Amino acid sequence: MKSKSKAVLLSETEIDDIVEAQADDPSVWEGPIHVRMKSSTMRLSAELAARAAFFARLHHASSVDDWLKRIIKERIDFEEAAFSGLKRDLTIKKSRRKHSLASR
């Protein structure tokens, strides 16, 4: 009969501590993962393309493509930060609720 072990849930701080402790030990890390990306094309309306071109010039971008890439990256960074904050807030609320129920 196999015994089932429960997964241990670690906090972000605990995970950070483990990663930092193992950072210089190559035996604990997997090999690199190579990701092949395909280029994609996005169609914009003439009005939206003109607006993007205006702001690209206003911001002295070398091209509209470069400016759009920068804007998309900034937006994704913002969304990731907001998502991480939301996850952190939910974890804190869940932890508080758990402690509140335990103290009853």
Secondary structure, DSSP 8 states (H G I E B T S, - for coil): -----------HHHHHHHHHHHTT-GGGS----------------HHHHHHHHHHHHHTT-S-HHHHHHHHHHHHHHHHHHHHHHHHHHHHHHHHHHHHHHHT-
